[in-house]
Amino acid sequence: MYLPFITVVGLLAVFTVTLGAPVNQTVGISWNEVTEGSLKLNELAKRLLTEELSHLKNVEIVVKGPRVLVEATDKCDPKNLRADSMPCLKKMVFALKNYSTVFGIISQFKNNCAKTGKMVNTVVKKLLLDLKEPHPHSEEKWQEVKSWEEPGLCRDNIEKLFSFSILMARVFAPGDPAKHIMDSPKYCI
């Protein structure tokens, strides 16, 4: 009778531990690095928006290639981040991969945007590594970019990167999205 009691207590302890474990935890991610990287990306995008776009004000925007939109269904709002941060995290990684591809292409341009592309790509690739994403490039295929399209493509993507970086900094500023606390002073930036 003593052995079955120990077995039941042991099984109960195992079930309690496994059922109480958070489901949406990402293992091995240094959230301080991700927070720092997302804020760095936002600062870079803000600087590029003011510096680079002053040269590109009169350039017509060229929209090319796939667009990654973060939508309500991606569950990046505070309530859903605490409940299950994985859908939002996956979308953020997908968007970062897209920007890695886009700014990788831009870094090969023959104009001023090449330097911009390299700077952005460095920050984006570091963020992807911090998020434990081993493949920093999107699988999306891009059409060849003509030289006259380069300035417009650069302008369009700097503007979109800035918008995305605001959302990303907001999501990751408090650290691990699954552990956001509503009353935390870090909650709103």
N, C-alpha and C positions, 0 to 999 in steps of 0.2 A: 504494500500500500504506500510505503514511503517513496519508492521509485516512480510510480505514476504521478504522484504529487509534484515531484521535482521536474519530471518531464513536462507536465502541464504548465508549471510556473516558467520553465525555460522557454517553451514554445510561446507562451503569452508575452514574455519579454522580447523575443525575436520579432513577433508580429507588431508589437507596440513600436519598436525601433524602426522597422521597415515601413510601417504605415505612417509614422510620424515624420519621416524624412521628406524634405521638400522635393516636389516632382520637377520643378522647372529650374533647378540649379545647374549652372554651367560650371563644370569642373576645371580648375586650373587657371581661370582668367584672373589677372591682376586688375581689379576694378579701378585702383588708383591710376594705373597706367592708361586705362581706357578713358577715364575721366579727363586726365591730363591731355591725352591725344585728341579727344573730341573738342576740347576747348581750344587746343592749338589749331586744329583744322578750322574752327570758327573764326579765330583771330586772323589766320592766313586768308581765308575767304573774304573776310571784311576788308582787309588791306588790299587784296587784289581788286575787289569791287571798286574801291576808290581810286587806286593807282592805275590799274590796267584799263578799266572802263573809261577813264578820262581820255585815253588815246583812241578808244573804240566807240565813242558816243555816236558818231554818224555812220557807223558800220551797220549794215542790215544783218539782222540775226539769221543764222542758218541753223535750222533744226534738222539733225541727221541722226540716224541710228535709233536704237531702242531707248525709251524713256522709262525710268523707274520712278513710280509715284508711291509715296507712303500715304495710304488711305485709312479710313476709320476701321476697315476690316482687318488691318494689320495690328490692331489692338495696342497702340503705343500710348494710350491714355493712362493716367496714374492707376486707376482701379484695375485695369487689365494687366498692367505691368506687374503689379503685386500678385495677381492671381496666376498668371502664366506669361512670363516675359519672352518665351521662345518665339512666338510669331513675330513680334516686333524686332527681336534680335536678328532673326533670319532675314527680315526685310532690310534692316540696316546693313547687314553684311552683303546682301545682294546689291544694294545701292552703292556701297563702297567699292565692290568689285566692278560695277559699271563705271564709276568715276576713275578707277584705276585704269581701265581700258581706254576710256575717253581721253584722260590726260596723258596716258601713254602715247596715244596717237598725236595729241597736241604737242607733246615734247619733241616730236620729230618734224614739226613744221619748220619752215625756213624764215619765219618772222619772229617778232618779239615774244609771241606766245609760247615759244619752245621753252624758254626759261621758266615761265609760269607753269607749264605742264610738268616739268621736272620737279619743281618745288612741291606742287600739289601731290604728285605721285609718291614722293618720299614720305610725306605725312600720312597719306592714305594707306600705303603698304605697311607702315609701322602700326597703324591702327588695326589693320587686318591681322597682323601677327599677334598683337596684344589680345585680340579677340579669338586667338587660337585657330585662325582660318589659314590652312596650309596653301590654298590656291588663290593667289591675289588677283587673278584675272577672270573676267566674265567670259562665258562661252559664246556670247553674242558676237555675230559677225558684222563688221562694218563695211560699208561700201568705201571705195577709194575716195579720198578727199582731194578735191581740186584746189589749186593754190588760191584762187579767188574766193573760195569758201572758208579759208583758214581764219581770217579775223572774225567773221560772223559766228563761226562755230566756237571759237574761243570765248567770245562775248556771251553767247547763249549758255555755255557750260559754266562760266564763272558765276553768272546770275543764279543758275540752278544749284550750283554747289553751295552758294551762300545760304539760300533758303533751306537746303537740306542740313547744312552744318548747324543752323539755329535749332532745328528739331533734334538733331543728334546730341548737341550739347545739352539741351533740355532733358533728354531721356537719360543721359549718362552722367550728368553733373553730380547727382547724389550717390553715384557708385552703382552697385549691382541693382538693376531695375527691379528684381524680385524682392528687394528689401527696402524699397522706398517707404519713407514714413511721412505721412501727411503733414505732421506738425513740425517737421525738421526745417531749420532755417535754410538748409541747402536745397530744399525741395523746389523752390522757385528761383530762377536766375534772372 
